[in-house]
Amino acid sequence: MDSALTPDLAAWHFLSRTTFGPRPQDIQKAKQVGIGGLLDEQLHPERIDDSEVDKRITTLPTLTMSPAELMEDFPAPKQAQKQGQKQGKNKPVNPPPPPPAMPPDMPGAGKLMPPETAQVMEGDGPRRVIMELGREQFWRAAYSQRQLQEVMVHFWMNHFNIYADKGVDKWLLTSFEHDTIRPNALGNFSQLLAATAQSPAMLFYLDNWLSVGPNAAENTLPPRRGPFGFGPGSAAMKPNSERRGLNENYGRELMELHTLGVDGGYTQQDVREVARCFTGWTIDRPQQGGGFVFRPRMHDFGEKAVLGHRIGGQGGLNDGIEVLRILAAHPSTAHFISMKLCRYFISETPPASIVDSAAGTFTMTQGNIPSVLRTILTSREFNSPAAFRAKVKSPFELVASSFRALDADSDAGAPLMGMIMRMGQPLFQYQAPTGYPDRASSWINSGTLLARMNFSMSLAANRIRGTQIDLQALTPGDDHEAIWDHLVQRTLGGEVSANTKAAVMKGLEEVGNGGAGKPGAFPKTSLAAALLLGSPEFQRR
């Protein structure tokens, strides 16, 4: 490659990082309005019509339901059975309906869903809740016109990771995505941070809803059992030495993972003091889908000191708010968030110059996310040849980019989600609060490479149930060179190694010499597409 990216490759590179994969129409638009015009448009998603993908989303009823409604309508199997028994029934309150038909304007429209798809998508219990949230995320990644917003929703959902299978979080995660992350993904970091701090999903995941200050009034009250055995005064809060006390989980992760970073200059004493500030930040009736509530009797009203700042006693709710203000404005937060964004958009080891520049913008704009993104995406470091294809795609990114490159359509059901899982990224299933590591070594090993190739072959051959692709409509004629030229432009923007071309052309020649008649053999176009999707170049963005 030359010492500078050509205009065409610069456009491809920009789209590879700010979308879930370039499409031919995106390249054409980049030529018309320029990269700057595309960036201006994408930084204002509210101005972009996204009605087509919204039509798909309306087929997912759980997305419009409150946590309380989700808990009521989709209880865990054991809980549903108990509810049914209380009503004198021998079956769950909400038995799964018959297998539904595919939604209109989707592959297999009007036909019944395959049993394994229907089981997860329409079955009883919270599996359906998580499945429908995953389907929405994939549909928006593959088909939304607001691509940069979707990229940032994906980024922040991982940054503020929540494990769906922890307790009630399976019912709270939909609201976390819709009401906490999505509205703030391209907003101000301090507002995003405050929204996550008051999110019931985060309070439950990191146990802050149970945290009671050492000197809180709650510790002087006799225990009483609350609804479902949870909450202040309940059996979960045992008396005397057995009573639950200060929980440092959220205070630690707030500084280590959400703001300052592990080397951000805080101490264990700061962790404890922050935890004291957030005592009383809890959930109203967590087992019934309640929202955030501040309970003064759980709060430690004593004086605290966080990172050298005195937080006076009697502050109550404002103690936590003051901590969030301090952390959002801290230089270490500016550097840590900028580093993660540069690592995501540029390379695993971004140059210090662009990290410092982005951190400067973060500080100057008081955490304005679009301004930081503009600094990164218009920098010479971002537009350098060293950054071109420097990032290995995660399984989710690989599948979404494949769909966008080849105009695939899908119900995003269990078969497709299962492939993403087998490649190492089951959605909402990462247990640690760190989220999935943004490192190539996390995604690439012998097992996941095989799973990636199996996905490419299955997609190109239309062997994924609920997914459809019409490659013949995308490629001209039967000529090997014509097929190659067309597909390499769609998938790789024309920039491909001699080794990849040789491998694809060899495969096409073998098919042309009688390989097509062998059992299980691919048509020429399908084989070429599969080999390109599995190529080292396409595995990177």
C-alpha positions as CSV (number, residue, x, y, z in Angstrom):
1,M,0.0,0.0,0.0
2,D,1.2,3.6,-0.7
3,S,2.3,5.9,2.1
4,A,-1.2,7.5,2.1
5,L,-4.7,6.2,1.6
6,T,-6.2,6.9,-1.7
7,P,-9.6,8.8,-1.6
8,D,-11.5,5.5,-2.3
9,L,-9.7,3.6,0.4
10,A,-10.0,6.5,2.8
11,A,-13.8,6.4,2.3
12,W,-13.8,2.6,2.7
13,H,-11.7,2.9,5.9
14,F,-14.0,5.6,7.4
15,L,-17.1,3.5,6.7
16,S,-15.4,0.4,8.1
17,R,-15.0,2.1,11.4
18,T,-18.1,4.3,11.7
19,T,-20.6,1.7,10.4
20,F,-21.0,-2.1,10.8
21,G,-19.7,-2.5,7.3
22,P,-19.6,-0.4,4.0
23,R,-22.3,-1.0,1.4
24,P,-21.9,0.0,-2.3
25,Q,-24.5,2.8,-1.8
26,D,-22.5,4.1,1.2
27,I,-19.4,4.4,-1.0
28,Q,-21.3,6.3,-3.6
29,K,-22.7,8.7,-1.0
30,A,-19.1,9.2,0.3
31,K,-18.1,10.3,-3.2
32,Q,-21.0,12.7,-3.4
33,V,-20.9,14.4,-0.1
34,G,-17.4,13.6,1.1
35,I,-16.3,12.0,4.4
36,G,-16.9,15.2,6.2
37,G,-20.5,15.3,5.0
38,L,-21.1,11.7,6.1
39,L,-19.6,12.4,9.5
40,D,-21.8,15.6,10.0
41,E,-24.9,13.6,9.1
42,Q,-24.1,10.6,11.3
43,L,-23.4,12.8,14.3
44,H,-27.0,13.9,14.2
45,P,-29.0,10.7,14.0
46,E,-32.3,12.4,14.9
47,R,-32.2,13.9,11.4
48,I,-31.9,10.6,9.6
49,D,-35.0,8.7,8.6
50,D,-34.8,5.1,10.1
51,S,-38.4,4.1,9.4
52,E,-37.5,0.9,7.5
53,V,-35.6,-0.7,10.4
54,D,-38.3,0.6,12.8
55,K,-40.8,-1.5,10.9
56,R,-38.9,-4.6,11.8
57,I,-38.6,-3.6,15.4
58,T,-42.4,-3.3,15.8
59,T,-42.5,-7.1,15.5
60,L,-40.7,-7.4,18.8
61,P,-43.4,-6.8,21.5
62,T,-41.1,-7.1,24.5
63,L,-39.2,-4.0,23.5
64,T,-42.1,-1.7,24.3
65,M,-42.8,-3.3,27.7
66,S,-41.7,-2.0,31.1
67,P,-39.6,-4.1,33.4
68,A,-42.7,-4.7,35.6
69,E,-44.6,-5.9,32.6
70,L,-41.8,-8.2,31.4
71,M,-41.6,-9.8,34.9
72,E,-45.3,-10.3,34.9
73,D,-45.6,-11.7,31.4
74,F,-42.3,-13.6,31.1
75,P,-41.5,-15.0,34.5
76,A,-38.7,-17.5,35.1
77,P,-40.0,-21.1,34.6
78,K,-40.0,-22.0,38.3
79,Q,-41.7,-18.8,39.3
80,A,-44.3,-19.2,36.5
81,Q,-45.0,-22.7,37.8
82,K,-45.5,-21.5,41.3
83,Q,-47.8,-18.8,40.1
84,G,-49.8,-21.4,38.1
85,Q,-50.0,-23.7,41.2
86,K,-51.4,-20.8,43.3
87,Q,-54.2,-20.5,40.7
88,G,-54.8,-24.2,40.9
89,K,-53.3,-24.9,37.5
90,N,-50.8,-27.5,36.4
91,K,-49.1,-25.4,33.8
92,P,-47.4,-22.0,33.7
93,V,-49.4,-18.8,33.8
94,N,-48.2,-17.8,30.4
95,P,-47.7,-21.0,28.3
96,P,-45.8,-20.5,25.1
97,P,-48.1,-19.9,22.1
98,P,-48.0,-22.0,18.9
99,P,-45.0,-21.4,16.6
100,P,-45.6,-18.0,15.0
101,A,-45.3,-17.1,11.3
102,M,-42.3,-15.2,10.0
103,P,-42.9,-11.5,10.0
104,P,-44.0,-9.8,6.7
105,D,-41.3,-8.8,4.2
106,M,-38.8,-11.3,5.7
107,P,-37.3,-14.6,4.5
108,G,-40.0,-17.3,4.6
109,A,-42.8,-14.7,5.2
110,G,-46.1,-16.5,6.1
111,K,-44.4,-19.8,7.0
112,L,-44.0,-21.2,10.5
113,M,-40.7,-20.5,12.2
114,P,-38.4,-23.5,12.7
115,P,-39.0,-25.1,16.1
116,E,-35.6,-24.1,17.5
117,T,-36.1,-20.5,16.4
118,A,-39.7,-20.3,17.8
119,Q,-38.6,-21.9,21.1
120,V,-36.2,-19.1,21.9
121,M,-38.0,-16.2,20.2
122,E,-41.5,-17.0,21.4
123,G,-41.0,-19.4,24.4
124,D,-42.0,-18.7,27.9
125,G,-39.8,-17.0,30.4
126,P,-37.1,-14.4,30.1
127,R,-35.2,-16.1,27.2
128,R,-37.6,-14.4,24.9
129,V,-36.9,-11.0,26.5
130,I,-33.1,-11.3,25.9
131,M,-33.6,-12.8,22.5
132,E,-35.7,-10.0,21.2
133,L,-33.3,-7.4,22.6
134,G,-30.5,-9.2,20.7
135,R,-32.6,-9.3,17.5
136,E,-33.1,-5.6,17.8
137,Q,-29.4,-4.9,18.2
138,F,-28.6,-7.0,15.2
139,W,-31.3,-5.6,13.0
140,R,-30.2,-2.1,13.8
141,A,-26.5,-2.9,13.2
142,A,-27.3,-4.6,9.8
143,Y,-30.0,-2.3,8.5
144,S,-30.1,1.0,10.4
145,Q,-29.3,4.2,8.5
146,R,-28.0,5.7,11.8
147,Q,-24.9,3.6,11.8
148,L,-22.6,5.7,14.0
149,Q,-25.2,5.8,16.6
150,E,-25.5,2.0,16.5
151,V,-21.8,1.7,16.7
152,M,-21.7,3.8,19.8
153,V,-24.6,2.0,21.4
154,H,-22.7,-1.2,20.9
155,F,-19.5,0.4,22.4
156,W,-21.2,1.8,25.5
157,M,-23.2,-1.3,26.1
158,N,-19.9,-3.1,26.4
159,H,-18.2,-0.3,28.3
160,F,-21.0,-0.4,30.9
161,N,-21.4,-4.1,30.6
162,I,-24.2,-6.0,32.4
163,Y,-24.5,-9.7,32.6
164,A,-28.1,-10.6,31.6
165,D,-28.3,-13.8,33.6
166,K,-27.7,-12.2,37.0
167,G,-31.0,-12.3,38.8
168,V,-33.6,-9.7,37.7
169,D,-31.2,-8.1,35.2
170,K,-32.7,-10.3,32.5
171,W,-35.8,-8.2,32.7
172,L,-34.0,-4.9,33.4
173,L,-31.6,-5.0,30.5
174,T,-34.0,-3.9,27.8
175,S,-34.7,-0.7,29.7
176,F,-31.0,-0.2,30.3
177,E,-30.4,-0.2,26.5
178,H,-33.4,1.8,25.5
179,D,-33.6,4.4,28.4
180,T,-30.0,4.6,29.6
181,I,-27.5,3.9,26.8
182,R,-29.3,4.7,23.6
183,P,-30.5,8.3,24.4
184,N,-27.0,9.2,25.6
185,A,-24.7,7.3,23.2
186,L,-24.0,10.5,21.2
187,G,-24.5,13.0,24.1
188,N,-22.5,14.1,27.0
189,F,-20.4,11.6,29.0
190,S,-21.4,13.0,32.4
191,Q,-25.1,12.6,31.6
192,L,-24.4,9.0,30.4
193,L,-22.5,8.3,33.5
194,A,-25.3,9.6,35.7
195,A,-27.9,7.6,33.8
196,T,-26.0,4.4,34.3
197,A,-25.5,5.1,38.0
198,Q,-29.2,5.4,38.5
199,S,-30.1,2.5,36.3
200,P,-31.8,-0.4,38.2
201,A,-29.9,-2.8,35.9
202,M,-26.5,-1.4,37.0
203,L,-27.6,-1.1,40.7
204,F,-28.6,-4.8,40.7
205,Y,-25.7,-6.1,38.7
206,L,-23.0,-4.5,40.9
207,D,-25.0,-5.0,44.1
208,N,-25.2,-1.3,45.1
209,W,-29.0,-1.7,45.7
210,L,-28.1,-3.7,48.9
211,S,-25.3,-1.4,50.1
212,V,-26.0,0.1,53.6
213,G,-23.7,2.7,55.2
214,P,-21.9,1.6,58.4
215,N,-23.6,4.5,60.2
216,A,-26.9,4.3,58.4
217,A,-30.2,4.4,60.3
218,E,-31.1,1.1,58.7
219,N,-28.7,-0.6,61.0
220,T,-30.6,0.5,64.1
221,L,-34.0,-0.7,62.9
222,P,-35.4,-4.1,63.7
223,P,-35.5,-6.5,60.7
224,R,-38.8,-6.9,58.9
225,R,-39.5,-9.0,55.8
226,G,-40.2,-7.0,52.7
227,P,-41.9,-8.2,49.5
228,F,-40.1,-11.3,48.0
229,G,-37.6,-11.1,50.8
230,F,-35.7,-8.2,49.2
231,G,-35.0,-4.6,50.1
232,P,-34.4,-2.5,53.2
233,G,-35.7,-4.1,56.3
234,S,-36.2,-7.5,54.6
235,A,-34.7,-10.9,55.3
236,A,-31.9,-9.9,52.9
237,M,-30.9,-7.3,55.5
238,K,-30.1,-9.5,58.5
239,P,-29.8,-8.1,61.9
240,N,-26.6,-7.3,63.8
241,S,-23.4,-8.9,62.5
242,E,-25.3,-10.9,59.8
243,R,-26.9,-7.8,58.3
244,R,-25.6,-6.8,54.9
245,G,-23.4,-3.7,55.1
246,L,-21.3,-1.6,52.8
247,N,-20.8,-3.0,49.3
248,E,-17.8,-1.7,47.4
249,N,-18.5,-3.4,44.0
250,Y,-20.0,-0.4,42.3
251,G,-17.6,2.1,43.8
252,R,-14.7,0.0,42.5
253,E,-16.0,-0.6,39.0
254,L,-17.2,3.0,38.7
255,M,-13.6,4.2,39.0
256,E,-11.7,1.3,37.5
257,L,-13.9,0.5,34.5
258,H,-16.3,3.4,33.9
259,T,-14.2,6.5,34.5
260,L,-10.6,6.7,35.8
261,G,-9.1,3.4,34.7
262,V,-7.1,1.0,36.7
263,D,-4.2,3.4,36.9
264,G,-6.3,6.5,37.3
265,G,-4.9,7.5,40.7
266,Y,-7.5,6.3,43.2
267,T,-6.8,4.2,46.3
268,Q,-8.7,1.5,48.1
269,Q,-9.7,4.2,50.6
270,D,-11.3,6.1,47.7
271,V,-13.2,3.0,46.8
272,R,-14.6,2.7,50.3
273,E,-15.5,6.4,50.4
274,V,-17.2,6.3,47.0
275,A,-19.2,3.3,48.2
276,R,-20.3,5.2,51.3
277,C,-21.4,8.1,49.0
278,F,-23.7,5.7,47.0
279,T,-25.3,4.0,50.0
280,G,-29.1,4.5,49.7
281,W,-29.0,4.4,45.9
282,T,-31.2,1.4,45.5
283,I,-34.2,-0.1,43.6
284,D,-37.9,0.2,44.5
285,R,-39.3,-3.3,44.6
286,P,-36.6,-4.9,42.4
287,Q,-38.5,-8.2,42.0
288,Q,-41.5,-6.2,40.6
289,G,-39.6,-4.1,38.1
290,G,-39.4,-1.0,40.2
291,G,-37.2,2.0,39.4
292,F,-34.4,3.9,41.0
293,V,-35.1,5.3,44.5
294,F,-32.9,6.9,47.2
295,R,-33.5,5.6,50.7
296,P,-32.1,7.9,53.3
297,R,-32.2,5.2,56.1
298,M,-29.7,3.2,54.1
299,H,-27.3,6.1,53.5
300,D,-24.2,7.0,55.4
301,F,-24.5,10.7,56.2
302,G,-21.0,11.0,57.6
303,E,-18.3,13.1,56.0
304,K,-16.3,11.6,53.2
305,A,-13.2,12.4,51.2
306,V,-12.9,11.2,47.5
307,L,-9.8,11.9,45.5
308,G,-8.9,14.8,47.8
309,H,-12.3,16.3,47.6
310,R,-14.3,16.8,50.9
311,I,-17.9,15.7,50.6
312,G,-19.7,17.0,53.6
313,G,-22.1,15.1,55.8
314,Q,-25.9,15.4,55.4
315,G,-25.5,15.4,51.7
316,G,-27.8,12.4,51.1
317,L,-28.5,11.8,47.4
318,N,-26.2,14.6,46.5
319,D,-23.1,12.7,47.8
320,G,-23.3,10.3,44.9
321,I,-24.1,13.1,42.4
322,E,-21.0,15.0,43.6
323,V,-18.9,11.9,43.1
324,L,-20.1,11.5,39.6
325,R,-19.3,15.2,38.9
326,I,-15.8,14.8,40.3
327,L,-15.1,11.6,38.2
328,A,-16.6,12.9,35.0
329,A,-14.3,16.0,35.2
330,H,-11.2,14.2,36.2
331,P,-8.2,14.2,33.8
332,S,-7.8,10.4,34.2
333,T,-11.3,9.9,33.0
334,A,-10.7,12.1,29.9
335,H,-7.6,10.0,29.1
336,F,-9.2,6.6,29.9
337,I,-12.3,7.2,27.8
338,S,-10.3,8.7,25.0
339,M,-7.9,5.7,25.0
340,K,-10.8,3.3,24.8
341,L,-12.4,5.2,21.9
342,C,-9.1,5.4,20.0
343,R,-8.5,1.7,20.6
344,Y,-11.9,1.0,19.2
345,F,-11.7,3.3,16.2
346,I,-8.0,3.2,15.3
347,S,-5.9,0.3,16.6
348,E,-5.2,-1.8,19.7
349,T,-2.2,0.5,20.4
350,P,-3.2,3.9,19.2
351,P,-0.5,6.6,19.0
352,A,-0.2,8.7,22.2
353,S,-0.6,11.8,20.1
354,I,-4.2,11.1,19.2
355,V,-5.2,9.9,22.7
356,D,-3.8,13.1,24.1
357,S,-5.7,15.2,21.5
358,A,-8.9,13.4,22.1
359,A,-8.5,13.8,25.9
360,G,-7.9,17.5,25.4
361,T,-11.2,17.7,23.4
362,F,-13.0,15.7,26.1
363,T,-11.8,18.1,28.8
364,M,-12.4,21.3,26.8
365,T,-16.0,20.2,25.9
366,Q,-16.8,18.7,29.3
367,G,-17.2,15.3,27.8
368,N,-19.1,16.0,24.6
369,I,-19.0,12.6,22.9
370,P,-19.6,13.9,19.3
371,S,-16.7,16.4,19.6
372,V,-14.3,13.7,20.9
373,L,-15.4,11.4,18.0
374,R,-14.8,14.2,15.5
375,T,-11.3,14.7,16.8
376,I,-10.5,11.0,16.4
377,L,-12.2,10.4,13.1
378,T,-10.6,13.5,11.3
379,S,-7.1,12.9,12.7
380,R,-4.1,12.0,10.6
381,E,-3.6,9.0,13.0
382,F,-7.0,7.6,12.1
383,N,-6.5,8.2,8.3
384,S,-3.0,6.7,8.2
385,P,-2.2,3.5,6.3
386,A,-1.1,1.9,9.7
387,A,-4.8,2.1,10.8
388,F,-6.2,0.5,7.7
389,R,-7.6,-2.9,8.6
390,A,-5.7,-2.8,11.9
391,K,-8.8,-4.0,13.9
392,V,-10.0,-7.6,13.9
393,K,-13.8,-7.8,13.8
394,S,-15.7,-9.2,16.7
395,P,-18.1,-12.0,15.8
396,F,-21.1,-9.5,16.0
397,E,-19.2,-7.1,13.7
398,L,-18.2,-9.9,11.3
399,V,-21.8,-11.1,10.9
400,A,-23.3,-7.6,10.6
401,S,-20.7,-6.5,8.0
402,S,-21.3,-9.7,6.0
403,F,-25.0,-9.0,5.8
404,R,-24.4,-5.4,4.8
405,A,-21.8,-6.4,2.1
406,L,-24.1,-9.0,0.5
407,D,-27.6,-7.5,1.2
408,A,-28.6,-10.5,3.3
409,D,-32.0,-10.5,5.0
410,S,-32.7,-12.3,8.2
411,D,-35.1,-12.8,11.1
412,A,-32.0,-12.7,13.3
413,G,-33.4,-15.8,15.1
414,A,-31.8,-18.5,17.1
415,P,-29.7,-20.1,14.3
416,L,-28.0,-16.8,13.5
417,M,-27.5,-15.9,17.1
418,G,-26.1,-19.3,17.8
419,M,-23.4,-18.7,15.2
420,I,-22.4,-15.5,16.8
421,M,-22.2,-17.4,20.1
422,R,-20.1,-20.2,18.6
423,M,-17.6,-17.6,17.4
424,G,-17.2,-16.5,21.0
425,Q,-19.6,-13.6,21.6
426,P,-23.0,-14.6,23.0
427,L,-24.9,-11.3,23.4
428,F,-25.3,-9.9,26.9
429,Q,-23.6,-13.0,28.4
430,Y,-20.2,-11.7,29.4
431,Q,-20.1,-12.2,33.2
432,A,-17.3,-9.8,34.2
433,P,-18.1,-6.0,34.3
434,T,-15.1,-5.4,32.0
435,G,-17.1,-6.3,29.0
436,Y,-15.7,-8.2,26.0
437,P,-12.0,-7.3,25.5
438,D,-11.2,-5.2,22.5
439,R,-8.3,-7.3,21.4
440,A,-7.7,-9.6,18.4
441,S,-6.4,-12.3,20.7
442,S,-9.9,-12.5,22.3
443,W,-11.5,-13.4,19.0
444,I,-9.0,-15.4,17.0
445,N,-7.9,-19.0,17.8
446,S,-8.2,-22.3,16.0
447,G,-11.7,-22.9,17.2
448,T,-13.2,-19.5,16.5
449,L,-11.4,-19.4,13.1
450,L,-13.2,-22.6,12.1
451,A,-16.5,-21.2,13.3
452,R,-15.9,-18.0,11.3
453,M,-15.3,-20.0,8.2
454,N,-18.4,-22.2,8.8
455,F,-20.4,-19.0,9.1
456,S,-19.1,-17.6,5.8
457,M,-19.8,-20.9,4.0
458,S,-23.3,-21.2,5.5
459,L,-24.3,-17.6,4.7
460,A,-23.0,-17.8,1.1
461,A,-24.8,-21.1,0.5
462,N,-28.1,-20.0,2.1
463,R,-27.8,-22.6,4.8
464,I,-28.8,-20.4,7.8
465,R,-32.5,-20.9,8.7
466,G,-34.4,-17.6,8.6
467,T,-31.7,-15.9,6.6
468,Q,-31.7,-15.3,2.8
469,I,-29.2,-14.0,0.3
470,D,-29.5,-13.7,-3.4
471,L,-25.9,-13.7,-4.7
472,Q,-26.9,-14.3,-8.3
473,A,-28.6,-10.9,-8.4
474,L,-25.4,-9.3,-7.2
475,T,-23.0,-10.8,-9.7
476,P,-22.8,-10.6,-13.5
477,G,-22.8,-13.8,-15.6
478,D,-20.6,-16.8,-15.1
479,D,-17.1,-15.4,-15.9
480,H,-14.6,-16.0,-13.1
481,E,-13.0,-12.6,-13.4
482,A,-16.3,-10.8,-13.6
483,I,-17.5,-12.6,-10.4
484,W,-14.3,-11.8,-8.7
485,D,-14.3,-8.1,-9.6
486,H,-17.8,-7.6,-8.5
487,L,-17.6,-9.4,-5.2
488,V,-14.2,-8.0,-4.2
489,Q,-15.6,-4.5,-4.7
490,R,-18.6,-5.3,-2.5
491,T,-16.7,-7.0,0.3
492,L,-13.3,-5.4,0.3
493,G,-13.5,-2.2,-1.6
494,G,-11.1,-3.7,-4.2
495,E,-8.1,-3.8,-1.9
496,V,-7.0,-7.4,-1.6
497,S,-3.8,-9.5,-1.4
498,A,-2.5,-11.6,-4.2
499,N,-2.8,-14.7,-2.0
500,T,-6.5,-14.1,-1.4
501,K,-7.1,-13.6,-5.1
502,A,-5.2,-16.8,-5.9
503,A,-7.2,-18.8,-3.4
504,V,-10.5,-17.6,-4.7
505,M,-9.6,-18.0,-8.4
506,K,-8.3,-21.5,-7.6
507,G,-11.6,-22.4,-6.0
508,L,-13.6,-21.1,-9.0
509,E,-11.4,-23.0,-11.4
510,E,-12.1,-26.3,-9.4
511,V,-15.8,-25.6,-9.6
512,G,-15.5,-24.9,-13.3
513,N,-13.7,-28.2,-13.8
514,G,-16.5,-30.3,-12.5
515,G,-16.5,-29.6,-8.8
516,A,-20.0,-28.2,-9.0
517,G,-21.3,-31.7,-9.6
518,K,-19.9,-33.1,-6.4
519,P,-22.3,-33.6,-3.4
520,G,-22.5,-30.4,-1.3
521,A,-20.5,-28.4,-3.8
522,F,-21.1,-24.6,-4.0
523,P,-22.2,-22.6,-7.0
524,K,-19.3,-20.4,-8.3
525,T,-20.7,-17.2,-6.8
526,S,-21.4,-18.7,-3.5
527,L,-17.9,-20.2,-3.2
528,A,-16.3,-16.9,-4.2
529,A,-18.4,-15.0,-1.6
530,A,-17.6,-17.5,1.1
531,L,-13.9,-17.4,0.5
532,L,-13.9,-13.6,0.5
533,L,-15.9,-13.4,3.7
534,G,-13.5,-15.8,5.3
535,S,-10.4,-14.0,4.0
536,P,-7.9,-12.3,6.3
537,E,-8.8,-9.0,4.8
538,F,-12.6,-9.3,5.5
539,Q,-11.9,-10.5,9.1
540,R,-10.5,-7.0,9.7
541,R,-12.0,-3.6,9.6
